[in-house]
Amino acid sequence: MSDATGDTIGYVPSAAEQFVADVALDGIPRDDAQRLAELFETVLDGRNSSLTDHLGSALGRPSTDFAQYARRAAAVGN
């Protein structure tokens, strides 16, 4: 995304407890925030790291890699 936008975009991982506390500041109930934290931990734990062609099959066309998408979105201001 940084390459596509020309802006520096960083990622700083946080512990689940910190995530729950941070989103609570935005008014998200603690139980909902905890479920989101658990979902993110599951998504990011590596079990989904393999690549497949399922998206292209579902779309009925080749999928676009994220870098291409980011460049296209940045060009139109999205």
Residue pairs with C-beta under 8 A, 6 or more apart in sequence:
1 9
1 70
1 74
2 8
2 9
3 67
3 70
3 71
4 67
4 70
4 71
4 73
4 74
5 70
5 74
6 74
14 22
16 34
16 37
16 38
16 40
16 41
19 33
19 36
19 37
19 40
20 30
20 33
20 34
20 37
23 33
23 36
24 30
24 33
28 36
53 63
55 63
56 62
56 63
